[in-house]
Amino acid sequence: MTDINFRPPHRPSDRSGVAVLSDVHGVLPALEAVLAEPDVRAAGRIVLTGDLLAGPLPRETLAALRSLGERAVWVRGNADRELTDDPAGRGEDGPADPVSAWAAGQLTPEERDFLRSLPTSVTLEVAGLGPVLFCHATPRDDEEMVLVDSRPERWAEVLAELPDTVRTVVCGHTHMPYVRLTHGRLVVNPGSVGMPYGRAGAHWALLGPGGGAVTLRHTPFDYDAACARIARDSGFPSAADWADTYVRARVSAEEALAAFGPGDGRAAG
């Protein structure tokens, strides 16, 4: 997996912290609500940890993210990769889910090339935390499963190849926020901006400012208006139902943990 080490010169704006947004999934109203947050507007860097466009408003979401300019630090997720594997949205393991297949067909060749060019992990120097590795699922794989209650042996396995200097890892993929200390490293999952499990609203994280604190954040917005907007503006045939399920977080965290749990190898442990 690709790892980019990025240590920009210290600037005054860096003291305002690093905002982490993951799993936007083409839900533009949720993204706009987070980007309007004062701490996000003030952040020196906004790290986007993957699965950004596979949803009902992919091109509009990409335009909003690109407008962040040099503040944005991009990481590619498995859903982003699958959008580039085939114009019909088929990944390595077969057909994608319907919204991903539809979203893949909306992107231009230039937009698919942009996604394809993104790194799978990025390491940033964050004040108070030192080198922080940002990835989508785990440092070694973009769809590997680790959860807040994964076994210590599982965490040891997925973190084994990290340099000793990296003591903080930020990942996404499972759409549920948590902070866990394991094997001397802090692991942060900001949750999902666009497809949260367990609680409606956009979930994200703030690293810093100053002392390197890690704060899980939650931004509510007008869910009725967001669902209506997605149903109106998206060409995805099932956009209204999709928005009702995911914008309103109809899937509980408990249901998600039960569904994802076998993927971390716990049954074999």
N, C-alpha and C positions, 0 to 999 in steps of 0.2 A: 504494500500500500504506500502511496505517496505521502511524504511528510515534508511540509515546507516550514523552515525555521524563519520566523519573522520577528526581528527585534528593531522596531523603528526608533529613531532618536526620541528622547523624552521631550514632550511638548506640554504646555500648560493644560491643554484640553485632556491629556491622558489622565490627569488627576480626577477627572469626572467619572472615571470608571469605564468598564467594558460591558456592554449589553450583549446578551446571548439570546438569539431567536432561533428556534428549531421547529421543523415540521409545520411549516406554514400551510402547505398543501393547497395553494391556490385560493385561500380564503382571504380575499382582499380586505373586507371590512374589519376582520380581526387584526390583520397586519397594520392597517391604518390606525386603529385604536392604540396599538403598541407604539408605533412610530410617533404618535402624538404625546406620549408620556414625557414629562419634563426630564426624567433621568435618561431616557433614550435620546432625546433631542440633544442633551448635553454630553452624551458619551463620546469619548475619544475614538473608540472603535465599536463597531456593531458586527459581531461574529454570527454568521448564518450557518448553522450546523446541519444543513441538508434537508432533503424532502421538501423542497420549496414550492414546486409548481404543480404537482400531481393532484389536481383538484379542479373546481368548476371555473376559476378565472385565471388560467395559467399565464397568459400573455400580459394581462393587466398587472398581475402580481410581480412578474419579472420586471416590468417597467418601473414599478414603485421601488423595488429593491435596487435596481440599477441607478435610480436617481440619488441614492445615498453616496454615490461616488467613491472617493478614496477611503471614506470611513468604513465601508463594508469590507469584511474579510469573509470569503466564500469557502464553504466546504461542500462537497458533493455527497449526497445520500444515495441509498439504493434506489429509491423511486426516481431520483434525477437520472441516475445511470440507466434505468429501464426506459425512460423517455427517449434516450438517445440510441438504444440498442436497435430499434426498429421503428420506422415511421408509424406503425400501427400500435406501438406501445408494448410490444412483446418483449419480455425479459429473457434471461438465459434459461429460466425454468418454465417457459411457456407463456401463454397469454396473460397480460396484466389484468387487474381489475378494471371494470368498465370505465370509471372516470379517468384512470391513468391512460387507457387506450385512447380515449377521446382527447385528453389533454395533449398527448403526443402528436396527434394529428393537427393540432392547432398551431404548433410551433413552426417557425420558419427554419430553413437549413442553418442560417446564421445563429439562431437561438439554440438549436440543438448542438451546434459546434461549441458555443459558449459553455453550455452545461458539460459537454464532454471534456472541456479543457480544465475544469475545476479540480483542485486537489482533493484527496480523500482524507487528509488531516492537515492541520496547521498548528505550529507551536508559536505562541506569543509570550513575550516577557510581560508579566502583569505585576504592577507594584504590589508588594506585600505577599505575593504568591510565588514569585519567580517564574520559571518556564511553565506554561500551562499548555497542555495538548488538547486541542479541540478536534473531535471526530464526530461521525454520525452515530454508529452503533457501538463499536469497540475500536481500539487503536489498530487492530489488525484486519478488520472485516466490516463492510458497510451494512451488513444485515444480521450479524451475530447477536444473540439474545443474552442480555444481562439485565437483571431486575433488582429492585431494592432488597428483595429477600433471597437473592441468589446465594448459593453456598460459598463460603470462603475459598474453597478449592477452585471453584469456577472463576472467581475474581483473580486468584493467583495465576491461573492459566491465561486469561485474556490480557493481563497486565505484565506478563513475564518478560516481554521483550522491550519494555520501556527503559530509557536511560534512567539511572539513579537520580539524576538532577530534576526529572519531572515528578513533582509530588502532587500535582493536581491534574485531573482529567475531566473534561467536560464532554458529554455525549448526549445524544437524543434518542430517536428511533422508537421508543416504547410509549411516548405520549403521556407519561406520568412523571411529575416532578419529584425529585428527591435529592438529598445530600447524604452520602455514606462515606465513612472512614473505613478503609480496608487495606491491610498490609502496608500501613504507613502512608497511604495515599488518600487524598480526598477526591471522591468521585461525585460529580454534579450532573444531574439531568434537569434541564430547565423546564421540561414538559413541552407541550405542543401549543403553538400559537393558533393553529387553525382546526385541529382535530383532537381536542382534549378528551381524555377518558376520566370520568368521575366527577367533573365539575365544569359547567359552562364558563366561558371566558377564555381569554388568551393568556397562556402561561409563558413566562420567560425568566431570565435570571440577570442579575447585576453583579459583576465582580468589582470590588472596590466601592467607592473611591478611597484612595489614601492607604489604608491599612490592609488591603487585600481581603476584605470581608466578602462572603458569598451570601447573596440574598435571593431567595426565590420570590418571584413577583407574579401577581395575578391582576389582569386588566379586564374588568367587565365592560360590556358595550351593549347596544340595543340589538338583542338577538332577533326580535321580530323584524326590525328593519333590515338586518343583515340577511335573514332568510328570504325576505321579499326581494331584496336587491339581487341576490344570487339567482333566484328563480327567474327574474326579469332579464338579467344581463348575460347569463351564461347560456351557451348553446347546447350544453350537455342535456340530453333528453330527460334524465332523472334528477335534474338539478334541485328541484324543490324538495324531493324526498331526501336526497343526499344532505342538503343543508339542514333539514329538520333533524336528521339523525346526528350529524357531527357538530354543527354549530350549537345545538342545544345539549350536546354531550349525553345522548341517550344511553351510551355504553358506560357502565360503571367501572370504576377502577378494579373492583373485585372480579368482575367478568373478564376484564382485560388480563389481569394477573393469572386467572385460571386458564385462559386461552394461550397466553405466552409462556407460562411456566414450564411446560415440557420442553420448550425450545432451548432452555439453558442447561439441559442435561441432568436436571435434578432427579429424574426417575432412575437414572443409572447410578446415582451417587450413593 
